[in-house]
């Protein structure tokens, strides 16, 4: 049993070695004769033994595909035996399908079917056995790192943890002052040891580094679990730490007092430290969702390509100003990105109202909306540029509709669970949109968004898209009928 960096090396290296050995064994003449003679499905297959360059190419291709599919298992997370076996078997099967697909489309990299059958069988036994052997058992020798900026919260969390706490990571303390009227001096976050914070942590804990070096500390100390102890769940530090934990494969937990800000796994009893659900869906769901997003966005851009130039000319002739309008929106884990639309208002329209009016709630009667903009809004054609945001990965087709950061901040003060929307990539449409829940009804909108997050699946996305497309078509028909009247 190994942990941290050693686990990453052992799991990845073992996968590469075992895969290479499996292909070598499967390519042996005796194995080829055995599988074609004893396996009913392979009885009609020729016994194929690869030579020199063809064999080397087969080994390299198989190792690359199998290793890529198993990358998530190289993260040093505590795992149960059954979970490890089932997850590994599923990935071995996925890798075999990927290899069969590669061979189907490119004969150069084709692995003979008899070799593929033997290789899959060998890996289905060897890889689970290896990963079970080196895995870290849940709750055993767990190394915990506390991440936060609040001395009282760090102390509270430490008193609730039974495992081995290697120390804590924090930015320079906002509480440290030289005198009553002094302000905190500017210091680097990376290596400064803040005695002001240390003196307020009423425990024998070492500050092992700054928040900017959190990723390094997680790997260096072989951390299994990071417990967040921030004074507030702001997007800059709290969700940044969550993102780092997710990238490093470290379990993130939080005190029960802060569960309103995060998605949590199912808990039993009255646990004080609750696990944050950083990956609430299986990776296949992400693959299907991303494939659907790319296909939908590419098809949409191709279908609307003839209209894009016409819309751009109409906007320029109707009013002075740019063709496109950009605005900062909140993305996954509290980060931000720029969303683009065709401009439907006069330039600098928001200078009059600030961030108090949500775009999706502004109707055609708004005096700031141009004539062309009114048509674009009523027909939803102003949303076409967002297909590019979907294509590059900033957005998804289905997900919580992103809001402006300043509006998010205003809503958070009244709806404490609003941050839970940040655990998923924002979308062009969503469950809230097809139920006409807007930012003016944050609690209703949040209820639909969280329902989508819990139920998300490929088919659920398809049903939402169908309903949204039907709604758009209905709006266009209604607009045409009103225009005729």
Buried (B, 14 or more C-beta within 10 A) or exposed (E): EBBBEEBBEBBBEBBBEBBBBBBBBBBEEEBBEBBBEEBEEBEEBEBBBBEEEBBEBBBEBBBBBBBEBBBEBBBBBBBEEEBBBEBBBBBBBBBBEBBBEBBEEEEEBBBBBBBBBBBBBBBBEBBBEBBBEBBBEEEEEBBBBBBBBBBBBBBBBBEBBEBEBBBBBBBBBBBBEEEEEEEBEEBEBEEBEBEBBBEBBEEEBEBBBBBBBBBBBBBBBBBBBBBBBBBEBBBEBBBBBBBBBBEBBBBBBBBBEBBBBBBBEEEEEEEBBBBBBBEBBEBEBEEBBBEBBBEBBEEBBEEBEEEBEEBBEBBBEBBEBEBEBEEEBBBBBBBBBEBBBBBBBBBEBBEEEEBEBBBEEBEEEBEBBBEBBBBBBBBBBBBBBBBBBBBEEBBBBBBBBBBBBEBBBBBBEEBEBBBBBBBBBBBBBBBBBBBEBBBEBBEBBBBBBBBBBEEBEBEBBEEBBEBBEEBBEEBBEEBEEEEEE
